[in-house]
Amino acid sequence: MKERRYDLYGDVKCRMCLEENEDDDHIIYCQQLRDKWLMVVNNTMHKCDQMLKDLLSQEKYLQLNQEDTQLLLLWNRNFFSHTIDPNQELPIPFVHLMLKIFFPKEKYREIKLIFKSEKATLTITTLFLEIFINEFYKIIWQSHCNLITEWERTKGIKKQDLRKKIPAHQHITYERTLTQQIEGDTYDLKGRKILKHSEQWSIALGKTRQYIDQLIREGNRRVVKAHTKAI
């Protein structure tokens, strides 16, 4: 809200942690929401588990053999891998996508291999997303909105204030960054390279791969440790 109405919200911090600036990503990273995110994940997993069992019990909806049924239930239980650990670092895997109603491609491919049916896969992934979003709304978003509403009340901000047009002198002005071309690349006047969209995307993918590799390494270490203890 403060991006659109800085005149009302100023430099207000996240109402959860009271430390960081709040933006679209902060609600995913905010350390004060760690336990609530784990609750969202666990509730989603348990409710999806029950949903799958209910659908499987009605053969007209889903028809799987015993082996595929076990694979499906295992797929659900492993969806948010490593999230039941109290030391889990935020963000929880895939929530960036799922909050925007996107389903992770690799998880979609996994379940499609089980069903071998586009229709069944779409049905299950849609229900999965719906359960996740509902849990997020109940556990995190509602309380977040209540905190914002309470803060607005203490500051005397009313709905009609939000609907008012901002006076011209209160608009935040943005200055265009002056650039220069050097050997086909764009730089600002301080010599900092301005990345193209494709370059930004490549960096983001690289960071994502590093994050996934780290999760895999940590998972492997836990398996080895558990195996060593068992021996």
Secondary structure, 3 states (H helix, E strand, C coil): CCCCCHHHHCCCECCCCCCCECCCCHHHHCHHHHHHHHHHHHHHHHHHHHHHHHHHHCCCCCCCCHHHHHHHHHHHHCCCCCCCCCCCCCCCCCHHHHCCCCCCHHHHHHHHHHHCCHHHHHHHHHHHHHHHHHHHHHHHHHHHHHHHHHHHHHCCCCHHHHHCCCCHHHCCCCCCCCEEEECCEEEECCCCECCCHHHHHHHHHHHHHHHHHHHHHHHHHHHHHHHHHHC
